[in-house]
Amino acid sequence: MLTSLFAFLFVFTAVALAHEFGHFIAAKRSGIRVYEFALGFGPKLLSFKRGETVYAINLIPVLGYVKLAGMEGDEEEDLTCPEDRKYYNKPFKDKFLAVFSGPLMNLVLSFLILFFIYTLVGVPKDLSPVIDKVKPGSAAEKVGLKPGDRLVSINGAKVASMSKAIDLIHASSGRKLALLIDRSGHLLSMTAVPQLDPKLKIGLLGFTPKPLYVRVNVFEALYFGAQQTLAMVALMFIILWQLLAGAVSVRELAGPVGIAQVTGQYAQSGALSLFHFLAFLSINIGVINLLPLPALDGGHIVFAVIELVRRKPLDRKLEARIHQWGLVVFLALMALVTFNDILRIFRPK
């Protein structure tokens, strides 16, 4: 439990720091006054002021925010700030960079994590017969499979290739499989039945094998890091398209509770798995924030583009209200997915 909690706090803090640091640096470089740089939401646990910016750690350790002058529609507070240092008085380039740099830093964080993994450990080239993760409630968990177990044989046939073993499992939906497992030198016999995945149309036991890594040089690590980062970005857009098309239900989305559970599972599989998950989550946060929706970074970019095309300022109070309503909708969606997370925890397996 403590491992999951600390892993969750570490992952979300890293993602939030990268994102908000991107906004912070770009705003500072553009001359926009930054009132506050905060991690988390709710009441302040710790804060201090350096220069014109308050740095704070808040009670609820989920993501964070940077408060820029002229961006919230609070005219009274902005009376203390020179007009040329307010977000809405800056040229399009400065507005765009101040907003876009947050998601950009999430992509940079993912790339750096993958680059260092590939440099220090290597690039995944194949699958080992050792189990890395076991999905809660799956057939694998029900028969007692655990991370670290090594799959020796299936139905008496030695596992020489994990890829072929997985193909056999996929083709054996609803049929009993006799598994021989090596657990720390002790051989265990188990019988498991792969469950049919209605979308993939294959049988699944619910475990993920550990990858086998091949060492590469620094230049190859740079290439594979960039390639994998772009692949995860593309995957995110595919998932979002499936969500819009109805191929993926909102009920399948995970909120903070669900992400905390998944983070704990990756943490139990070791630091390497946790950092891979951190890279993927950072991509998620970056891409989602670029969606052209009010309250998100993409929404602010849309308004900046509209203002650029119109060549005259927008009604700042109206824009602020639109973003506030967008935030309400976003929080309502977050509440819905969190409710679904809780239902999944207590739903009979």
SETI-396681 format. One line per 8 residues: their letters; for each residue x, y, z of C-alpha. Coordinates in pm, 1 decimal, always signed. Layout:
N
a> X/Y/Z; ... .
END
This chain:
349
mltslfaf> +0.0/+0.0/+0.0; +276.0/+246.0/+96.7; +472.0/+151.9/-215.0; +168.9/+232.3/-432.1; +110.3/+562.9/-250.8; +470.7/+680.8/-281.4; +486.2/+567.6/-645.7; +164.7/+757.8/-720.3 .
lfvftava> +296.8/+1075.7/-555.6; +629.9/+1044.3/-735.8; +472.3/+992.0/-1079.5; +217.6/+1272.4/-1050.3; +471.6/+1513.0/-902.0; +715.2/+1445.6/-1187.2; +445.7/+1493.5/-1453.5; +311.6/+1811.3/-1288.2 .
lahefghf> +658.1/+1960.5/-1236.4; +749.4/+1908.1/-1602.0; +420.6/+2052.2/-1728.2; +405.6/+2356.8/-1503.8; +778.1/+2424.3/-1540.2; +722.2/+2450.4/-1916.6; +452.2/+2714.7/-1864.9; +662.2/+2890.8/-1601.7 .
iaakrsgi> +981.3/+2920.6/-1805.3; +804.1/+3027.6/-2125.8; +597.6/+3289.3/-1939.9; +905.6/+3428.0/-1764.9; +1098.6/+3447.0/-2092.7; +805.8/+3629.9/-2253.8; +788.3/+3881.9/-1970.0; +450.1/+3760.1/-1840.3 .
rvyefalg> +418.4/+3797.6/-1464.9; +379.0/+3465.3/-1284.6; +178.1/+3506.4/-964.7; +198.3/+3147.2/-844.2; +363.7/+2814.5/-922.2; +181.4/+2539.4/-731.1; +190.4/+2161.7/-709.2; -145.3/+2005.9/-622.6 .
fgpkllsf> -477.2/+2173.8/-542.0; -668.2/+2281.9/-233.2; -533.6/+2444.6/+86.1; -162.9/+2527.9/+95.6; +61.5/+2297.1/+296.4; +379.8/+2490.8/+228.9; +448.4/+2814.3/+43.7; +708.2/+3087.0/+7.5 .
krgetvya> +751.5/+3391.9/-211.6; +1059.9/+3465.3/-416.5; +1053.8/+3781.1/-622.9; +702.5/+3828.4/-758.7; +607.1/+3457.7/-758.8; +458.0/+3243.7/-480.9; +576.1/+2881.0/-484.4; +337.2/+2640.3/-311.8 .
inlipvlg> +268.8/+2274.7/-234.0; -103.7/+2211.3/-183.4; -303.5/+1946.4/+1.8; -433.1/+1737.9/-291.3; -121.5/+1599.0/-467.2; -270.0/+1575.5/-818.2; -106.1/+1777.0/-1096.8; -71.9/+2153.8/-1034.3 .
yvklagme> -99.5/+2497.6/-1191.0; +81.0/+2820.0/-1282.5; -116.1/+3143.0/-1240.6; -27.0/+3404.3/-1503.4; -119.9/+3772.1/-1498.1; -415.2/+3852.5/-1719.7; -517.2/+3493.3/-1784.0; -788.6/+3437.9/-1523.6 .
gdeeedlt> -1013.6/+3737.6/-1591.8; -944.9/+3880.2/-1244.2; -911.7/+4251.3/-1324.3; -877.4/+4365.5/-961.0; -570.8/+4153.0/-895.1; -421.5/+4253.6/-1227.7; -435.9/+4623.7/-1137.5; -101.9/+4575.3/-959.8 .
cpedrkyy> +62.3/+4444.4/-1275.9; +191.4/+4662.2/-1564.0; -21.7/+4621.2/-1874.9; +272.3/+4508.9/-2087.2; +330.0/+4210.9/-1852.2; -21.3/+4067.6/-1882.6; -85.1/+3756.7/-2089.0; -362.5/+3907.6/-2303.0 .
nkpfkdkf> -146.7/+4204.7/-2408.9; +133.8/+3986.0/-2539.5; +176.8/+3904.4/-2911.5; +51.1/+3569.5/-3041.5; +398.3/+3412.6/-3035.1; +441.8/+3478.0/-2663.6; +89.5/+3356.2/-2581.1; +137.5/+3041.2/-2784.5 .
lavfsgpl> +472.8/+2958.0/-2624.8; +345.9/+3026.4/-2271.5; +60.9/+2779.5/-2323.7; +219.1/+2521.0/-2554.3; +537.4/+2482.2/-2348.2; +352.1/+2290.4/-2074.5; +247.0/+1997.3/-2295.7; +579.5/+2023.1/-2480.8 .
mnlvlsfl> +769.5/+1964.8/-2154.8; +560.6/+1652.6/-2093.6; +678.2/+1516.1/-2427.9; +1036.3/+1616.6/-2346.4; +1013.2/+1440.1/-2008.5; +892.0/+1120.2/-2177.3; +1169.4/+1136.3/-2435.9; +1437.4/+1190.1/-2168.5 .
ilffiytl> +1309.2/+899.4/-1958.7; +1308.6/+665.2/-2257.9; +1647.9/+789.9/-2374.7; +1808.1/+718.4/-2036.5; +1639.8/+376.6/-2012.9; +1765.1/+281.6/-2359.3; +2112.8/+418.7/-2282.3; +2152.8/+246.4/-1944.4 .
vgvpkdls> +1948.0/-71.5/-1993.0; +1896.3/-117.5/-2366.0; +1609.0/-139.0/-2614.0; +1336.1/-403.5/-2569.9; +1370.3/-654.3/-2856.6; +1187.2/-965.5/-2738.7; +979.8/-1108.3/-2453.6; +1112.1/-1322.6/-2169.7 .
pvidkvkp> +914.8/-1605.6/-2002.5; +925.1/-1410.6/-1674.8; +598.8/-1246.6/-1565.9; +624.4/-871.8/-1515.7; +269.8/-770.6/-1418.5; -52.3/-951.3/-1331.2; -383.2/-776.4/-1396.0; -613.3/-761.2/-1090.2 .
gsaaekvg> -918.6/-984.3/-1125.9; -770.5/-1172.4/-1421.6; -749.8/-1548.5/-1469.4; -376.0/-1524.7/-1398.1; -437.0/-1363.7/-1058.4; -711.9/-1612.1/-969.0; -482.5/-1913.3/-1019.8; -204.3/-1747.3/-818.3 .
lkpgdrlv> +42.9/-1621.4/-1079.8; +272.6/-1349.3/-945.8; +527.4/-1103.0/-1088.0; +865.0/-1276.9/-1109.4; +721.7/-1620.5/-1191.1; +885.1/-1789.4/-1491.3; +668.6/-1982.7/-1734.4; +839.5/-2320.2/-1793.0 .
singakva> +582.8/-2509.2/-2001.3; +224.2/-2503.5/-2129.2; +38.6/-2836.4/-2164.5; +370.0/-3015.9/-2123.8; +542.1/-2827.3/-2408.5; +850.9/-2632.5/-2301.1; +828.6/-2256.5/-2352.0; +1117.9/-2190.6/-2591.9 .
smskaidl> +962.0/-1874.0/-2739.4; +741.8/-1647.1/-2531.3; +583.1/-1503.9/-2844.3; +465.1/-1853.4/-2947.9; +342.4/-1919.0/-2593.8; +134.9/-1600.8/-2607.5; -6.7/-1704.8/-2946.8; -114.8/-2035.1/-2788.4 .
ihassgrk> -285.3/-1852.1/-2500.4; -462.8/-1619.2/-2743.5; -595.8/-1919.4/-2938.8; -714.2/-2107.7/-2627.0; -1006.0/-1898.4/-2508.7; -1227.0/-2102.1/-2270.9; -992.9/-2404.7/-2272.2; -788.8/-2527.3/-1975.6 .
lallidrs> -413.6/-2483.0/-1997.1; -172.1/-2672.7/-1773.8; +100.6/-2430.3/-1665.2; +433.7/-2522.4/-1507.1; +579.7/-2225.8/-1318.4; +923.7/-2169.7/-1169.5; +892.6/-1951.9/-859.7; +1231.5/-1881.6/-702.9 .
ghllsmta> +1353.8/-2230.0/-792.9; +1035.0/-2412.1/-688.5; +821.2/-2571.2/-961.8; +445.8/-2513.4/-932.3; +167.6/-2666.0/-1142.7; -140.2/-2457.7/-1220.9; -443.7/-2483.6/-1445.2; -573.6/-2162.9/-1600.2 .
vpqldpkl> -845.9/-2081.7/-1852.1; -785.1/-1782.2/-2085.1; -1082.6/-1547.1/-2087.8; -1218.1/-1417.2/-2418.8; -1157.6/-1046.7/-2473.3; -1474.3/-931.4/-2657.5; -1293.7/-650.1/-2840.3; -969.2/-821.9/-2934.4 .
kigllgft> -1144.0/-1157.8/-2994.4; -858.0/-1347.5/-2828.3; -805.2/-1539.7/-2506.7; -618.5/-1361.4/-2226.3; -480.4/-1482.5/-1895.7; -406.9/-1129.2/-1779.5; -31.0/-1113.9/-1734.5; +244.9/-916.9/-1905.1 .
pkplyvrv> +588.8/-1075.0/-1964.0; +911.6/-888.7/-1897.8; +1089.4/-766.4/-2210.5; +1440.8/-869.6/-2306.0; +1674.1/-575.9/-2365.4; +1954.9/-530.3/-2618.3; +2227.7/-274.5/-2545.0; +2258.1/+16.0/-2790.9 .
nvfealyf> +2488.0/+317.9/-2826.8; +2389.1/+675.2/-2737.5; +2286.5/+769.6/-3091.6; +2064.7/+463.0/-3123.4; +1914.9/+545.6/-2782.9; +1833.0/+895.7/-2908.8; +1667.1/+750.9/-3218.6; +1463.6/+487.8/-3033.3 .
gaqqtlam> +1368.1/+739.8/-2762.1; +1230.0/+980.8/-3021.7; +1062.2/+697.9/-3214.1; +889.7/+558.8/-2904.7; +780.5/+905.1/-2790.0; +616.8/+973.2/-3126.9; +459.7/+626.0/-3124.2; +300.4/+695.0/-2783.6 .
valmfiil> +171.2/+1031.0/-2906.1; +14.3/+857.3/-3207.7; -135.4/+591.3/-2978.6; -294.9/+862.3/-2764.3; -458.5/+1021.1/-3068.2; -586.4/+679.3/-3179.3; -740.1/+621.9/-2834.5; -900.2/+968.3/-2838.4 .
wqllagav> -1042.7/+903.1/-3184.8; -1185.0/+570.4/-3066.4; -1338.4/+750.9/-2768.2; -1506.5/+1006.2/-2996.9; -1623.0/+730.9/-3234.0; -1773.3/+532.3/-2945.5; -1535.5/+239.1/-2984.1; -1405.9/+311.6/-2633.1 .
svrelagp> -1649.7/+386.8/-2350.9; -1600.5/+669.3/-2099.4; -1640.0/+396.8/-1835.1; -1307.1/+252.2/-1945.5; -1121.5/+573.4/-1865.0; -922.5/+592.4/-1541.4; -919.1/+881.5/-1295.3; -674.6/+949.4/-1010.6 .
vgiaqvtg> -789.6/+641.0/-815.9; -749.5/+410.4/-1114.4; -415.3/+563.5/-1209.4; -296.9/+520.8/-849.5; -383.7/+150.2/-870.1; -201.2/+107.9/-1200.2; +97.6/+303.4/-1068.6; +120.0/+65.9/-772.5 .
qyaqsgal> +116.8/-235.7/-1003.6; +401.3/-92.4/-1212.0; +594.6/-1.8/-896.9; +569.7/-361.7/-774.5; +726.0/-474.1/-1103.5; +1033.9/-259.8/-1040.9; +1176.9/+83.8/-1115.9; +1210.5/+13.0/-1489.3 .
slfhflaf> +838.6/-59.2/-1528.7; +750.2/+244.2/-1316.5; +960.1/+478.7/-1531.9; +809.6/+333.7/-1850.5; +465.5/+408.3/-1705.8; +577.9/+758.5/-1606.3; +683.2/+823.8/-1967.2; +347.1/+703.1/-2099.4 .
lsinigvi> +146.5/+901.4/-1840.7; +342.8/+1217.2/-1921.1; +251.9/+1172.2/-2289.5; -112.5/+1126.9/-2185.3; -116.0/+1450.9/-1988.4; +62.0/+1641.7/-2264.5; -165.8/+1524.7/-2545.9; -488.7/+1567.7/-2348.0 .
nllplpal> -391.7/+1923.1/-2256.3; -348.3/+2005.4/-2625.3; -711.4/+1920.9/-2703.4; -891.9/+2235.2/-2829.3; -1130.0/+2245.9/-2532.8; -1197.5/+2529.8/-2285.4; -988.7/+2520.5/-1964.3; -720.8/+2307.6/-2133.4 .
dgghivfa> -404.1/+2445.9/-2290.6; -541.2/+2366.2/-2635.4; -846.5/+2582.0/-2559.1; -626.6/+2880.1/-2474.1; -435.8/+2828.2/-2799.8; -765.7/+2828.7/-2993.0; -865.4/+3163.2/-2842.0; -521.0/+3307.1/-2920.7 .
vielvrrk> -558.3/+3193.0/-3283.4; -908.4/+3344.7/-3306.5; -773.4/+3674.2/-3175.6; -487.1/+3661.1/-3425.5; -728.7/+3602.5/-3715.7; -973.4/+3872.9/-3599.9; -686.7/+4116.4/-3538.3; -861.3/+4259.5/-3235.2 .
pldrklea> -891.2/+4155.6/-2869.9; -1162.7/+3919.6/-2752.9; -1394.6/+3991.9/-2461.6; -1168.7/+3878.3/-2176.7; -1452.1/+3827.2/-1929.2; -1644.0/+3613.6/-2179.0; -1333.0/+3407.5/-2253.2; -1271.3/+3360.9/-1879.5 .
rihqwglv> -1631.8/+3242.4/-1827.0; -1600.3/+2993.3/-2114.4; -1283.3/+2851.5/-1958.2; -1454.0/+2837.0/-1616.6; -1744.4/+2637.8/-1760.4; -1496.0/+2415.6/-1938.3; -1327.8/+2352.9/-1604.5; -1663.8/+2260.3/-1449.4 .
vflalmal> -1726.8/+2007.8/-1728.6; -1373.7/+1870.5/-1691.7; -1415.9/+1828.2/-1313.9; -1751.5/+1658.4/-1368.4; -1586.1/+1412.2/-1608.7; -1309.2/+1357.5/-1353.5; -1571.1/+1285.3/-1086.6; -1740.9/+1035.1/-1319.8 .
vtfndilr> -1423.0/+841.9/-1400.3; -1323.1/+847.3/-1031.8; -1664.7/+702.3/-942.1; -1607.0/+429.9/-1202.3; -1262.1/+365.9/-1051.7; -1421.5/+309.4/-710.9; -1689.7/+83.6/-858.8; -1420.2/-129.1/-1023.6 .
ifrpk> -1246.6/-172.3/-686.6; -1556.3/-302.5/-512.1; -1715.9/-481.8/-807.3; -1713.0/-860.1/-755.9; -1437.8/-1026.7/-958.2 .
END
